[in-house]
Amino acid sequence: MQVLTLAPEAFDRHAEQLAQMVAEEGHMKYDAIVAVRRGGSFVCDSFCRHFPKERYGERYDVKLQRPSTKHKNRKFNKLLKHLPTSILNLMRMAESNLLSLWSRTKGHARASEVELPCGLVSILREAKTPQVLVIDDAIDSGDTLFSIARALKGINPEAEIRIAVMTETTGKPRIHANFTLYRNKTLIRFPWSNDYKKR
């Protein structure tokens, strides 16, 4: 397991690599791109600057976070800025190991309800086999993306959903990405991460 810190320029290069990876899949045209807020929105912003515009239709943002993300304390986040990077890396690895252990022993979280934007729902209903690309920053447990894929299929079971993320951090997530730069438990510290330090 490793922790990779991406400054804004390096992040944009990674997003470009992800866009190239998706673009190499024939000439697939996506009816919609769905960005998972908050991290997935940043990835999608950069991704769309590098992905051929004629290869996708509308972009929609969906908000859904796992409970542990929602409950992180703001005061604790401020403390993170003062800790050495070596300690922050150890904390990230410990959190990832705990998440993996939790998934193995307790099973996956119950699928969350997802409120899809009206325009996206219309696309799903009107197309016979809508092609949807879902973009997020990372897959940890996979619960978030599983819930979103389930919601999309709930509107149209024939929808073909592909998932693109920067990294998969656990060995057996609930759902896997079709496109990912790292599938070897690489943890990424993004420019918007709570423990990211500006240099």
C-alpha positions in Angstrom: 0.0 0.0 0.0 1.3 3.5 -0.9 0.0 7.1 -0.5 0.4 9.2 -3.6 0.1 13.0 -3.2 -1.1 14.8 -6.4 -0.4 18.6 -6.7 -2.9 20.3 -9.1 -0.7 19.9 -12.2 0.0 16.2 -11.5 -3.7 15.7 -10.8 -4.6 17.2 -14.2 -2.1 14.9 -15.9 -3.7 11.9 -14.1 -7.2 13.0 -15.3 -5.8 13.3 -18.8 -4.5 9.7 -18.6 -7.9 8.5 -17.4 -9.6 10.4 -20.3 -7.2 8.8 -22.8 -7.9 5.4 -21.3 -11.7 5.8 -21.7 -11.2 7.3 -25.2 -9.3 4.3 -26.4 -12.4 2.1 -25.9 -13.5 2.3 -29.5 -15.8 5.2 -30.4 -18.2 4.8 -27.6 -20.5 7.8 -27.3 -22.0 8.4 -23.8 -25.5 9.8 -23.5 -24.5 11.2 -20.1 -21.6 11.6 -17.8 -22.3 11.4 -14.1 -19.9 13.0 -11.6 -20.0 11.9 -8.0 -19.7 15.0 -5.8 -17.4 16.2 -4.4 -14.2 14.5 -5.5 -15.7 13.1 -8.7 -16.8 16.5 -9.8 -13.2 17.7 -9.7 -12.0 14.6 -11.6 -14.8 15.1 -14.1 -14.0 18.8 -14.7 -10.4 17.9 -15.7 -11.5 14.7 -17.5 -13.9 16.6 -19.7 -11.2 19.1 -20.7 -9.2 16.1 -22.2 -12.0 13.8 -23.4 -13.4 14.4 -27.0 -16.5 16.6 -26.7 -18.3 14.8 -29.4 -18.1 11.6 -27.4 -20.5 12.6 -24.6 -23.8 14.3 -24.1 -24.9 16.0 -20.9 -23.0 16.0 -17.6 -24.7 15.6 -14.3 -23.5 15.8 -10.7 -24.8 13.5 -8.0 -24.2 13.9 -4.3 -23.8 10.9 -2.1 -21.1 10.3 0.6 -20.5 7.4 2.9 -21.4 8.2 6.5 -17.7 8.3 7.7 -17.1 11.1 5.2 -20.0 13.2 6.4 -19.0 13.0 10.1 -15.4 14.1 9.8 -14.9 16.9 12.3 -13.8 20.4 11.0 -11.5 21.0 14.0 -9.9 17.6 13.3 -9.4 18.6 9.7 -7.5 21.8 10.7 -5.2 19.6 12.9 -4.4 17.5 9.9 -2.6 20.5 8.2 -0.1 20.6 11.0 0.9 16.9 11.1 3.9 15.6 9.3 3.2 13.9 5.9 4.7 10.6 7.3 2.0 10.6 10.1 -0.7 11.5 7.6 0.3 8.6 5.3 0.1 6.2 8.3 -3.3 7.5 9.2 -4.6 7.1 5.7 -3.3 3.5 5.5 -4.9 2.7 8.9 -8.2 4.1 7.8 -8.1 2.1 4.6 -7.2 -1.1 6.5 -10.1 -0.5 8.9 -12.5 0.0 6.0 -11.4 -3.2 4.4 -11.7 -5.1 7.7 -15.2 -3.6 8.3 -16.3 -4.6 4.8 -15.1 -8.2 5.3 -16.6 -8.7 8.8 -19.7 -6.6 8.7 -20.6 -6.7 5.1 -21.4 -3.8 2.9 -23.5 -0.9 3.9 -27.1 -0.8 2.8 -27.5 0.9 -0.5 -28.2 4.6 -0.1 -31.1 6.4 -1.7 -29.9 8.5 -4.6 -31.7 11.5 -6.0 -30.9 11.7 -9.7 -31.3 15.0 -11.6 -34.4 15.3 -13.7 -32.5 15.7 -17.0 -30.6 12.5 -16.3 -33.8 10.6 -15.5 -35.2 11.8 -18.8 -32.2 10.5 -20.7 -32.5 7.2 -19.0 -36.2 6.9 -19.8 -36.0 8.0 -23.4 -33.0 6.0 -24.6 -33.5 2.3 -25.2 -30.0 1.4 -24.0 -28.5 4.6 -22.6 -24.7 4.7 -22.3 -23.7 6.3 -19.0 -20.1 7.0 -17.7 -19.9 7.5 -14.0 -16.8 9.4 -12.7 -15.4 9.5 -9.2 -12.1 10.0 -7.5 -11.7 6.6 -5.9 -13.4 3.4 -5.0 -12.9 2.3 -1.4 -15.7 0.1 -0.2 -17.6 0.6 -3.4 -20.9 1.3 -1.6 -21.3 4.8 -3.1 -20.9 3.8 -6.7 -23.0 0.7 -6.1 -25.8 2.8 -4.9 -25.5 5.2 -7.9 -25.4 2.3 -10.4 -28.4 0.7 -8.7 -30.3 4.0 -9.0 -29.5 4.3 -12.7 -30.5 0.7 -13.4 -33.7 1.3 -11.4 -34.8 3.9 -14.0 -33.7 1.8 -17.0 -32.5 -1.8 -16.4 -31.0 -1.7 -20.0 -28.6 1.2 -19.2 -25.0 0.3 -19.8 -22.9 1.9 -17.1 -19.2 2.3 -17.1 -17.2 3.6 -14.2 -14.0 5.6 -14.3 -11.9 6.4 -11.2 -8.4 7.4 -10.4 -7.8 4.5 -8.0 -9.4 1.4 -6.3 -8.0 1.3 -2.8 -9.4 -2.1 -1.5 -9.0 -5.6 -2.9 -12.7 -6.5 -2.9 -14.9 -3.5 -3.3 -18.7 -3.9 -3.9 -18.3 -2.7 -7.4 -15.2 -2.4 -9.7 -14.2 0.4 -12.1 -14.1 -0.3 -15.8 -11.3 2.3 -16.0 -8.8 3.1 -13.3 -5.2 4.2 -13.2 -4.4 2.3 -10.0 -5.8 -1.0 -8.8 -3.0 -1.8 -6.4 -4.3 -0.2 -3.2 -2.8 3.2 -4.0 -4.3 5.8 -1.8 -4.3 9.3 -3.4 -4.1 12.6 -1.6 -5.9 15.0 -3.9 -5.6 18.8 -3.9 -9.0 19.0 -2.2 -8.3 16.3 0.4 -8.5 17.4 4.1 -4.9 16.4 4.7 -3.5 18.0 1.5 -0.8 20.6 2.2 0.0 23.4 -0.2 3.7 23.7 -0.8 
